[in-house]
Every structure is written in structure tokens, then in C-alpha cells.
Amino acid sequence: MTETDPYSREREEMVEFQIRARGVRDERVLAAMRKVPRHLFVPKDWERAAYEDRPLPIGGGQTISQPYIVAVMTEQLELKPQDRVLEVGTGSGYQAALLAELAGTVISIERLRDLADRAQQNLARAGITTVRIVVGDGTEGYPPEAPYDAIIVTAASPGIPQPLVDQLAEGGRLIAPVGPRECQDLIKLVKREGRVEEIPLGGVCFVPLIGQFGWRGEESP
Ligand code: SAH
């Protein structure tokens, strides 16, 4: 983020060649991705690969998503500066950092405490102080701060957890990978006059969302 950032050129190239060139045109999203230092959100051993066109391991069997997928999901949230946003699946904290650049209030839920702690540290190193991380089962949403103008689920489940739909504000957008264990469809829901419109956005592969309204345990739904 400073002039001495050794990765600023790689980050610029990531945005131009992986993201803008593939059709993401929202200037606020592109600016946020140019700004947030992705290398601070991957383990030290993977730092040099932080701007490559792929997901990377972040520990606990979890991954930070490919930059292009992060960009598409973020663009589809259609965030406005005053929006309240819920993220399910904090992971590294990178997606949450982008949300903090684009929206007013950001709550992010992570089920693994180790990852939540590390994400908090990553965000602090990146100078982002406005994300609230909660440890818990995000398939239940986070009722104390509901309703949300946008909800982003960054782990995959067999269906969209009903509590999340219930906690979406009128006019709200929800993005989630939905489908089988290995690879899924990215689904966008828009709530209008209490009804939910569903828009498919294409194929993706996410780690499983494990919880009461997601996958149960490691093997079965
Ligand atoms: N958005 C993250 C990547 C998420 S990987 C980033 O920017 O780095 C998916 C994360 O979802 C993992 O950290 C996993 O532990 C978490 N997860 C899985 N099921 C969950 C649940 N029910 N509630 C909250 N987090 C969950």
C-alpha cells in the first residue's frame, strides 16, 4: 500500500490482465483490488505467489480464492458506500478487506478460530480496522446486525441457508456457491418486495460450508 510495496506492480498486472481483461469493469472494485495488499493475506511461504491467477492454501485445509473469482463476486454484490455487508467464511480476511473498502459496515463470520485470529492480524497489518470478525456458524447468519444489504458466502453448500435469505434486506444481494461437494454454480439472489430472484453466474469450485444449514461434518449433508 506504500511506495515501498514490492508487489505494487504485480498487483497492477493482476487487476489488468486477470480481472479487467476478463470483463470486470466496476471501477470501485478494480480500485479496491489495486489497493488491498493481497500478499499480506497469504502465508509467508506463499507470499511470492500471492498475485498468481489461482487460489492458494491458507492453512486448516482452506483456501484464499483466485483473484478473478473474488472480483466477480465483489462486483456482483453492487456495494454502495453505506451498505451493511455480511461475509460467511472469513478465511484469510482478504475478501473482508475488499468489502471494507467498498461498504460501510462489514461483519465476517469464520468457524475456525485459528483462521479468524490470523485474519484479524492480516487485516491489522493491512491497516484495515473496520471489519468485525465473529467466530461461529455462518450458515445461521448473524442476527444481531441483520438485515444486510449484501451477503457473500465464500464456502460452498448444497443449498442457500435459509437464515441468510431471511437476513437479507429489501433490495439486498446475496452471492453464494451452491451445489455438489467439489464444484458448484455461483448463484446471485436479489430480494425484491419480499420475493427472491435467482441469477446463475457460472461454475466455481469452493471448499465446503460446514454447519447447521450447510454440509454436516466432513462427509454427508
Ligand atoms: N473469503 C476467504 C476465503 C474463504 S475459504 C478469503 O478471502 O480468504 C472458506 C472459509 O469458510 C474457510 O475459512 C472455512 O473455515 C470457512 N467456513 C466453512 N464453513 C463455515 C461456516 N459454517 N461458518 C463460517 N465459516 C465457515
Boltz pocket constraint, residues with backbone or C-beta under 6 A from the ligand:
constraints:
  - pocket:
      binder: B
      contacts: [[A, 62], [A, 63], [A, 64], [A, 65], [A, 88], [A, 89], [A, 90], [A, 91], [A, 92], [A, 93], [A, 94], [A, 95], [A, 96], [A, 109], [A, 110], [A, 111], [A, 112], [A, 115], [A, 136], [A, 137], [A, 138], [A, 139], [A, 154], [A, 155], [A, 207], [A, 208], [A, 209], [A, 210], [A, 211], [A, 212], [A, 214]]
      max_distance: 6.0
